[in-house]
Amino acid sequence: MKTFIKFLKDEDGATAIEYGLIAALIAVAIITAVGAVGSDLATTFSKVASAI
């Protein structure tokens, strides 16, 4: 019974999950930013190519 109570009070796994969620949110933000910049960059390159 003591082992089970000790397991319930252990918060090490919760910390790892929180770090995982933070990393996932940062990854989503980076993917969104790169997607927006990428489409703008493609448009700019198309304009330059047609001007040449």
C-alpha positions in Angstrom: 0.0 0.0 0.0 2.9 2.4 0.8 4.3 1.8 -2.7 1.0 2.7 -4.3 0.7 5.9 -2.3 4.3 6.8 -3.1 3.5 6.3 -6.8 0.4 8.6 -6.7 2.5 11.4 -5.1 5.3 11.1 -7.6 5.3 14.1 -10.0 8.3 13.4 -12.1 6.2 12.1 -15.0 4.0 15.1 -14.9 7.0 17.4 -15.4 8.2 15.4 -18.4 4.7 15.6 -19.9 4.6 19.4 -19.4 8.0 19.8 -21.1 6.7 17.6 -24.0 3.6 19.8 -24.3 5.7 23.0 -24.3 8.0 21.5 -27.0 5.0 20.5 -29.1 3.5 24.1 -28.9 6.8 25.6 -29.9 7.1 23.2 -32.8 3.6 24.2 -34.0 4.5 27.9 -33.8 7.6 27.4 -35.8 5.8 25.4 -38.5 3.2 28.1 -38.8 5.8 30.9 -39.0 7.9 29.0 -41.6 4.7 28.3 -43.7 3.8 31.9 -43.7 7.3 33.1 -44.6 7.7 30.4 -47.2 4.6 31.4 -49.1 5.7 35.1 -49.1 9.1 34.1 -50.2 7.8 32.0 -53.1 5.7 35.0 -54.2 8.8 37.2 -54.1 10.9 34.7 -56.1 8.1 34.5 -58.7 8.1 38.3 -59.1 11.8 38.4 -59.5 11.8 35.5 -62.0 9.2 37.2 -64.1 11.0 40.5 -64.0 14.2 38.9 -65.3 
